[in-house]
């Protein structure tokens, strides 16, 4: 279809040229002007139609139209578009050649030059990129971004001397800044010019005398240069003016550590942790550092716990620190201590999905179904898109006997399902509904739900087993039941429940010898603890002619808790009876 469109385009263009040059007449000045105007019209027609096709994504057609516009009249705009199109289509060499030609025609266009620099960099032609950027600084003296680009290129080539010159030029245009001063500071240190490095930060302080951050920064520079007394005095001056200055407090902690005054160091960290003005991100960094220094002895654990308590007590309404503490405790497998912290976090911020999922994991491990309900009910209100909360809520409702609510929440969950939802999750919701409908003796609805579950996940083992077993209990669709059940034992050949289901289906189909093989496997794999599997064993053994052994199994099933009238009748009459 695309080739037909391009062929038609060629035909139209050819006709356009053909008719436009069909008649030749002597030209006077007016006709020359008119002809020049006509040429421009043709160029504009092809150029504008090329833009139109480009915006539609028809790159081949756009390419031809730009090329024809250049045949009519060579304009830098059309040549630029053709170059960019070739770059988009992967012809980088052709794109560079055309952009270089564009720049030869018009070097005053910033975007032409910037695009060519970008292509040079993509092709790792650094020298050409650098040379053109240096010229751009001259061509476009008001554009600071060109200086930043030049700074980056000098950095890539490790031309630190020129980097310093560019930084000076940037400062002339935008004034001093922490970023620029620190970059110059690092460069001076690289050249081992400590005096200039220090002077750079002092100039920053003089530029912003009311900003205490730069005083602290100057102190940090003194520390870096091993001038600890000068650093200490600056920190103390800042703290005298602003006792809760976080930067100064942090720097004082670093000072005490370097001075090996560990008592003061730890005291300084405690002050930071208990200071409400210190951002939680900083506190977490401090706590991480404390943990990294040792977490093996009882003394270490006590010290870490005390540090966390100081941070927690500083702000009762802050959520990041308690969440981090909970994560730490979970890593230590201390779920009991982590649980109230996570409850606090979700109370402070109900939409904190990560904290709620951690809390859900704890109550799920405890098999606390009421706890799961307590976590998930507000979870689906706060984050209705979080399918996990619906899933666990449906399971919990079912476990505590709230059948109608199980169905309702499963339906709500299915309303939230979209293309990003794993099909296995969707299948599991239908599976839950199928199980509940079966408990309610709504067989038709149950089987419909199971069918839907298998549409989304044909290998849903739980559904295949339950569906197959319920069909066998009704003694209907046994071929379908056998096919489904066989998939389960292929997937999990040592699962006693699945082996029992398959054996029972074979029994219902009258395949008693085969049924005995699989029921024996079920018993070998833990089935001897299940009253249902043991009773099925008796039934199958009975039809295999081992009636005394069958009676033993029935008695064993009763001892395991079997209390049905049918089981008692089998034992009393020493004979098999169907339901």
N, C-alpha and C positions, 0 to 999 in steps of 0.2 A: 504493500500500500504506500509506503514511504517513497519507493523508487518511482511509482506512478506520479506522485505529487512532484517530485524533483524533475521528471521528464516534462511534465506539463509546465513547470516553472521555466525550464530552458526554452520551451516553445514560445511562451509568452514574451520572454526577454528578447528572443531572436526577432519575433514579430515587431516588438517595440523599436528595436534598432532599425529593422528593415523599413518600416513605415516612416520613421523619423528622418531617414536619409534617402527616401524614394525620389525626391525632386531636387534637382540642382539648378540654382539660378545665380546670376552674378550678384555679388554682395556689395552694398554701400555701407557707410558708417552705421546707419540705423539698423541695417540687417545684421551687421556684426554684433551690435549690442543685443539685439533680439536673440541672435543665435547663442551668445554667451549666457543670456538669461535662460534660454531653453536647455542648454547643457546643465546649468545649475539645477533646473527643475528635474531633469532626468536623474541627476546624482541624488538629489533629495528624495525622490520617489523610491529608488532602490535602497538608499540608506535607511529611510524610515520604515520601509516594509521589512528590511533586515532586522531592525530593532523589534518590530512586532513579532516576527517569527522566533527571535531569540527569547523573548519573554514567554512565548508559548511553549518553549522547549524544543522547537524544531531547529536544531543546531545546523544540520546539513543545509537546509533551505536558507537559513540566515547567513551561513558562510558564503553561499553562492551569490546572494543578493549584495553582501558587502563587497565581494570581489568585483561584481559588475558595476557597482557604484564607483569603485576606484578606476575601472576601465573608462568610465565617462569623465571622471575628474578626480585627481588624486588629492583628497582632503585628509588631514591628520585624524579627524574624528572617526571616519570610516576605517582608516588603517588601524587606529587604536582598538576599535571594536573587533576587527578581524583578528588582531593579535590576542586580545583577551579570550576570544572564542577558541582560538587554536590552543591556548594554554588550558582552557577548560576541557578541550578534547584530547589533551595529552601531548600535543606537538609543541614542546617547550622551546626547542631550537628555533622553529619557525616563528613562534611568538616573540622571542627575544630579537630576532632579526628585524621583525616588523616594528617593534617598539623602538629599537635603535634608529630606524628610519623616521619614525614619528618624532623622536627627539631632535633629529637633524633638521626637520621641518619647523618644529615649534618647541623650543627649550624653555618657554615661559610658562608652560602648563605644569602645575605642581603634581597633578594626579598622574600625568604621563610619566614623569620622573620617578615618582614613588612606586608606580607599578613595575617599572623596569628594575629598580633596586630590589623589589620583592622577588622578581624572577631570578635575578642574579643570585640572591641568597638561597633560593630553592635549589638552584643548580650548583651551589657551593662555590660560586665565582666571587670570592670575598674581595679580591683586589679591585675588581670592576665595580662591585657594590660600594666599596669604600671611596673609590675615586669619584663616582657619580654623586654620592652623598656629600662629599667635600665641596663639589661644585654647587649642589643644591643649597648649601649654607650661604653661598654668595648670591645665588639667584633669588632665594626666598629668605631674606634676612629677618623678617618679622615672625617667622614660624619657629617657635621654640622646639616643636616636636622633631624638627630636622636635627637640631643639636643633640637631642636625646638619642635619636637613631644613630648619629655619628658616634656618640659616647659608647653605645652598645657595640658597634662595629669595632671601635678601637679596643674595647674590652675583649672581644673575640680573638683579636690578633695580638693581645697582650701588649699593646702600645700604651704603656702607663703614662709616659710623658705627655703624649697628646691628650690622654684622658684628663689630666690635670688642667690642660689649657681649655678644653671644652667645658669642664666644670666651672672654671672661672667665667667663661662667656655666658653660661647658663645663669650663674649668680648675678651677673650684670643685668640680665633681663628680668629675672623673677625674684631677686633678692636671696638672702641666705636662708637655708632651711636645714633641718636636722639631717635629712637624707643626704643632701649634697655635702654638707660638712663632714659627715661620718665617712662618706666615700673618699673625700680628699684626705681625711685623717688616716684611713687604711692605706691609701696610696703613699702617703708620706712615710708611714711606718715601713712599707715595702722597700722604700729607698733609704731606710734607716735615718730619716731626717726627723728625729723625735721633737726637736725644737719647733719645726714647722707644724708638726702634727698637733702639738699642744697649743700652739698659737691659733690654729684653725678653730679649735673648740672654744678658746677664750674669746675669739671674735664673735662666735655664735652667742655666747653669754652676753657680750656687750650689745649685740644686735637686739636681744630680747631680755633686758635686765629684769623684767617682772615675771619671767617664766622660770620657776624654780626647777623645772625639769632639766634645763640646760646646766644649772649649777650642779645638780646631781650627776649629770653626764660628764661634766668636767672632773668631778671627784672620781668617777669610774675610770676616766682616762689616766688620772694620777695613779690609781691602783694598777692599771695595766702597765704603766711605766715604772711600777715598784716604788712610787713615791707615796708611801702609805700614810705618813704624818699629814701631808697636805690633803690627801683624800679624806682622812678622818675629820680634819678641821672643817672642810666644806660640808660634809654630811651633818656635823653637829650644828653648823650655822643654819642649814636648811631646817633641821628639826627644831631648833630654837624658834624659828619663825613659824613653822607649821609642824607641830608635834606628830600629827598623823600622816605625814607625807609618805605614801607607800613606797615610792621609788627610793627614798632615802633610807627607809627602814630595811628594805631588801638589800640595799648596798651595804648597810651597816652589818647585816648578817654575813654577807660575803667577806667584809673586812675582818670580822671576828674569826671566821673560819680560816682565813689566810694567816691570821696572827696566832692560830692554834689555841685560841681562847674559847674552848668548846662549851664551857659553862655559859658564857655570855652569848655565844652563837645559838645555843638551844633556847635560851631565854628570849632572844630576838625572834626566833621562829615562833615561839609560843605567843609572843605579842602580835605577830602578824596573823596567826591563825584565829586569835580571839578578837581581832580588830574588824568591826563591821564594815569599815570603809574599804577593806581589801577585797578585790574582786574574787568571786568564787573560783574562777579559772586559775588565779595565782595561788589560792589556797590549795587547790587540787595539785598544782605543780609541786608545791612544798610537800604535801602529803606523799606524792609519788616518790619524791627524793628520799623522804624518811623511810618509806617502805623498802626502797632499793638498797638502802644501807644495811639492812638486816631484818630478816623476818623468820628466824629459825628458833630462837630461844623463847622461853616464857617471858623473860625480861623485855625482849624485842616486841613481843605481842602486846605487852602491857603498855609500853611506850607508844606504840602505834595507836592503840585504843584511846589513850589519853589525848594524843594529838587530834584524833578525830573528834573527840568530845569537846575539845576547846573550839574547834572550827564549827561544830554544830551549835554550840551555845551562843555563838556570836550573832546568829540571825535565825530565828525560829521559822521564818517564812521563806527561806531560801531552799531550793530543791536540788541544786547540782551536787553539793557536798554530801547530803544524805544518800543520793543515788550512787555516787562514787564509793561511799562507805559500804553500801549494800553490795555493790559489785565486788569489792574487796572481800567481804565476808563470804559471798557465794563462792569465790575462788578458793576460800579456805574450807568450803563445804559446811559453813555455819549458817544453815538456812533459818534456824530459829531466831538468831540475832538479826539477820537481814530482813526478815518478814516485816517487823514494825516500821523499819526505815522505808521500805517500799510502800507500805500503806500510807505513811506520811507524805511521800512524794506524790502519789496519785490523788490524795486529798488536796494537796496544794495545787496540783496541776492535773486535772482529770484527762487532758489530752496527751499526757506523756505516755505514749504507747509502749516505748521500750521498758519503762518501769512497770507498767501493768502486765506486760508479758512475762517479766521476771517473777512478779508476784504470782501470776497464774501458774507458772512452772512449779513454784513451791507448793501451792495448795493442791495441785494435781498430783505431785509426788506423795502427798499425804493422804490421797484418796478422799479429800475433804470436799464432797460434792456441794454442800451448802456454802463452803468457802469459795468454790469455783463460781457459784451463782452470784455471790456477793461481789466478786471481782468483775465478772463478765457483764452483768446487767448494766452497770453504769458505763462499762467499756463500749458497748454498742451504741450508747447515747453520745458519748464523747467522741468516739471515732467510728462512725457507722460503716466506714469502708473497710475496717479491719475484720476480715472474714474469720480470723482465728477465734475471736471472742464468741461469735455465733456458734462455731463448731463445738467448743468446749461447753458452752451453755446448753446446747441441745443434748449433749451426752449427760451432763449433770441433771437436767430436768428429767431425762429418761430414767436415770439411776434412782432418783428420789420419788418416782412414780407420778410425775406431772406430765402425763401423756399428751394432753391437748396443747400444753405450752411447748412441748418438744416439737410437735408438728408445726405450730405457729412460728416458732423461731427458725425452724428449718426453711419454711417458705420465705420468711423475711431474708434469710441468708441468700437464697436462690435469686432474690430480687437484686442483690448486690453483685451477683456474679457477672463478670464481663470477660473479654478476650484474654485479659492478663491473669485471670484466675486459673490455677492448675485444674485440669479436667478431673484429676484424682479427687480433689476437694469437692467438686460438684457432685461427683459420683458418691462420695461418702455421705453427703447430706441426703440424697435419695435413699441410700442404704439405711440411714437412721430412721427415715420415714417408713420404709418398708418394714423394719423390725417393730416399730410402734404399732403400725396398722395390724400386723400379725398378732401382737399382744391383745389388740382390741377385737380380734376375730373378724377383721375386715380384709378377708382373703383377696378379693379382687383388687382393692386399693393397694394392698401389700405387694402383690405380684407386679402391678403396674409400676410401682415405685422401684422395685428391683430391676425391671426391664429398663427403666430410665437410667438407673445407676450403671448398668452394663453398657448402655449406649455411650456414656462418657468414659468408662473404663472397663473394657471387656475382661480385664484380668483382675478385677476386684475380688480377691480371694474370699473375703468374708461374705460378700453377697452370693457368690457362686455356691458356697457351702450351705448357707442358710436357705437359699432358694431351693437348692437341690434337696435338702433334708425335708423341708416343709412339703414339697411335692411328693416325696416318698412316703411321708406320714399319711398323705391323702391317697396314696397308691394310684397316682395319676401322672401322666406325662413322664413316665419313668425313663424313656430314652433320653429326653431332654435333661432330666435330673442326672442320669449317669454321665452324660457328656460334660455337664457343668462340674460335677463332683470329681471326675477324672482329672480335670485341670488343676484342682486344688491339691491332689496328692502328688501330681507331677511337680508342682511348685514347692510343696512342703511334704516330702515323703515320710517324715517322722512325726507328723502332727496327729496325735491320737484322735482328736475330734474329727478331722477330715477323713482319716482312715475309717472311723466308725460310720460316718455318713455314707461313704462309698460302699462299705460292707453291707449296710442296711438296704441300700438301693438294690444291690445284687440279690439280697435275700428276698426283697419284695418282688423281684423279677424271677424268682425261683432258681437262681444260680447259687445253690447252697454251698457247693464245694469251693467256688471262687470266693464267696462271702466269708467262708471260714479262714481263708488265707489272710484276708485283709483285717478281719476282726482280731486274729492272733497278733498281727503287726500292731494293731491299736493297743492291745493289752501290753505288748512288750515296750511300748513307748509312753507309758504312764497311764494308760487307760484303766488299769486295775484299781485306780482310786476313784473312778467315776461310776456311780450306781447305774447310770443310763447305759454306758458302754458294757458294763458287766452283765446287765440284764439282756442286752442285745446279744452278748456272747452266748448266754443260755439258750435264747431262741434259735440262734444259728446252729449251735451244737445239737440241739434237739432234732432239727431237720437233717442233720448229718448222721443221725442214728446213735449219737452219744447221749442218751437220755439221762444217765446217772450224772455225767459231767454237767449237763444242762441244769439239773436240779442244784448242783453245787454252786453254779454261777447265780442262780436265782436267789438262793439263800444268802450268798455273799452280797448281792445287790441290796437285799433287805437290811443286812448288817451295816451297809454303807449309808443307809438312810432312806432307801426306797420304801414307800408306804402306800403305793397304789393298791386298790382292790384287785386289779388284774394280776399284779405280782403275787399277792397273797393266794389268789386262786390257783396260779401256776404251781406254787409250792405245795398247796394243800392237795391238789388233784394230781400232782407230778406229771403235768401235761401242759403243752403250749396252748394258749388261747390268744386269738387276735383281738385287737381293739374293736 
